[in-house]
Amino acid sequence: MTGVNSTVCPYDLVSSLDKTIEEKMWRTNALLVASAILAALVVGMGVCGQRYRHHHFTRFIFLGATTLFLPIISTVISEGTRFNDYIINQNGVFAILYTNWVTAKCDPNLHSIFVVIWASLVQIIMINTSTVVAVDDREGGNTGPPIEILVQGFWTSYLGISYIISLVMSDPRTSNIRASNIRGAIIIIGLEFIPFVLTCAKMVSKYYAYEKARKSFALGRSPCLTYGYLQQLKLQETNNHGEPSGAAGAPPPHLFVMGEETKHVEKNPHGYVIKDDSVTMLQNNNGLVTIERVWKLDTNLPISALNQLKDLCLSFALFKLLRCQFARYKVVNAGSNDTISFLWNLFLKDGEHDMVFSMISNELSFVHDCYYSSLPISYSIRWLPIVDIIISLLSTTYCIVLTVPVAWMLIVDMRMGSRDYQIRCGVSCITNRREISYLTKYKQYGNLHFDLVPTFLLFSLVMITEMRDMASYICSNWTKVALICRLMNRSSSGNFLHIRKWSALLLRCRCKLMKHQEEKMGQCSILELHPRSIPLALLWRLLTLPDQKRKAKVPGAIKVCIIRALRSCRNGHLSNGKTSLHRRSQVGESFLWACNNGKGTSDTILTWHIATSILEVRHPHQHDQEQSSLSFTDDKVAATHLSRYCAYLVTWCPELLPDYDAWSKSLYKAVKKDAKQALAGHSVAGSSTPPEAMYRKLTELLSANSKHEVVKNGVKLGKQLVEEINDEETAWKLLADFWSEMILYVAPSDNLKGHKEAIARGGELITLLWALLFHLGIVSRPGEDDGSASTSAGVV
């Protein structure tokens, strides 16, 4: 230490220096921790709960998190990857014109390396959780790769590498060890450069896949080609037999599964068509896989695997038809009469209700992937999924290799109770512009744990996203369909041994994260005799999430009842419950007044919902009913669940119903308020109250105190169900049939945007039925224009 009058720096100057540097370190560390938390939110929503990204509140959180990443990276990188010089005067002001002042040269050391790695990991997470969509322009929603991430990656790598080079080659403090540091610098540059290379590889892969998918007739241009192909099918059917095939003899249709891009396609005034002057166009496959070809595999695969393969391929073919609907092409009767007949025969088989619902659910899952996932674009080129898996493996390996030393450093520090610093500064004091003293030791600032913990968390999050991506390729239905079609085209017509092996292996591979459509239905009730007031329920209501009302798994009884009701709709005439009442002669016809109120569908739904709730109060579920008639129990389950689901639709998804959505929602609120006021101050339910007494008290209170017409009609209908039908089983059978017809009646809709949003949220039962009816040629209710549901809806 040298100097004239002093050997130490003034305390106030050093304190000012410490305060300045520590404030900067706390700001940087706060941003590091905040970014790790934001990354965890983004990964959680992107991996474990994609459907929640489309709720209003969570969408705001996700958008905010992804938006904040870039400014956080910019701030942290600019402050954490370079040398910093500080000058403090006697009064703590940055200046060099005063008598006494302190200078500090600070070296970020390991801190800069961790910051660059941290920034690169954040960019990989942003790429992995971003959505790239390539669809037809008529569908809307094309989303290209986030190029700004690549630009940010160039800048991050430049700052990190330039710091290492300046440290080794330029800093006089390290010139005496420059040669020995070169090897370490190369290793460090490699560690910082590898994630940048991975980022570039991911971006190039996504951009290439996006451009290929956008121009592909199997993906981006699929709706226009499918529509033109349907017109060709229809024309060929007319030329072959003039009339559509009989209901019992409809052959499997020649619907596209995969391979349409292998055909020669030409433009015409209506879009794209397959160019082939031969009458045997459909029999000349040449790489084209159709449902007709898939159905010929009957004797070459095990029955269980064969049925799954058929269902999956048919789901994929129907998904392409549904895309034409979302693209607003006028696809009346699915474009082919033979297709309609085939689907009616397939869907209405006895005991196949689970298959029907599963098939349409898989179709909607394909729709979800198409509009809200980056997965489909990778199938524009056969080898792209393999390339993406290799990149994900390299990224995972990189994270694993670096996670070990980071975890080791954390464990050692915690065991020894030590605290490694983030930066160290050499401080000198100057008086009268003469250097009078040097600190013999570097001052250390920060806590390296603020670098280690966020980086360790980001390593884990990157590995989670990479494993999710790899699982999506391996277990995805897209992969299953693509590989099956590939193997079919490479196999001879009589040898399917390797198809049997691969299909059985793939069909056993399942992943819950790949299942985007929930088999659940919302449940609401006007008459809440046991209202929930727990804090979580109140919070859910505050956030106005679509899930704040209880959701229940769709019972098998509902599927049976809906398919049973569907059989009576083969002529396309849907009913709001009247048909089921007419079938019951005088017993059912006495209830027709509740369907002929001359008002909207929402009035009818809420009237029958209140009546169903009253019957449920009079005949609650008893344990001994499990030993009673199975059909009786199923009818009761179907009636109560469908009743509460339709009430749920009125208040939470009114845009999917025939009535004006604002009117339906206001009606529900008015009816709910009136029923609540009618029961206010009175205890109806009790642990020891018999059902008969509860029923009497409930109907008396509602009859005496309610003012809304819907509530009064609901009470009247409920009393009629209880008192005019002595047999409980008959009453539940009547209600099960009514609600099954009602849910089919409200399903057709021209609100494509509403159903698209429902699919994004995880699906709705009414959306599944809407798609089912569309494929069966039912796109409207009696009295409506048959083409309205497929030609309106505006922008999707």
QUIFEN-V152496 format. One record per helix or strand of 3 or more residues. SS is the DSSP state (a for helix, b for strand). FROM is the first residue (numbers start at 1). TO is the last residue. If there is no record, write none. Layout:
BEGIN
[[SS/FROM/TO] [SS/FROM/TO]]
END
This chain:
BEGIN
[[a/11/48] [a/50/54] [a/56/80] [b/84/89] [b/100/107] [a/110/129] [a/147/169] [a/172/215] [a/222/241] [b/256/258] [a/260/262] [b/265/268] [b/271/274] [a/291/297] [a/303/326] [a/332/335] [a/337/347] [a/353/372] [a/376/380] [a/384/416] [b/423/431] [b/434/438] [b/443/445] [a/449/475] [a/477/490] [a/497/508] [a/512/514] [b/520/522] [a/535/543] [b/551/553] [a/556/567] [a/578/582] [a/585/589] [a/592/594] [a/601/618] [a/623/627] [a/630/652] [a/654/656] [a/661/679] [a/691/705] [a/709/724] [a/728/747] [a/752/760] [a/765/775] [a/788/791]]
END
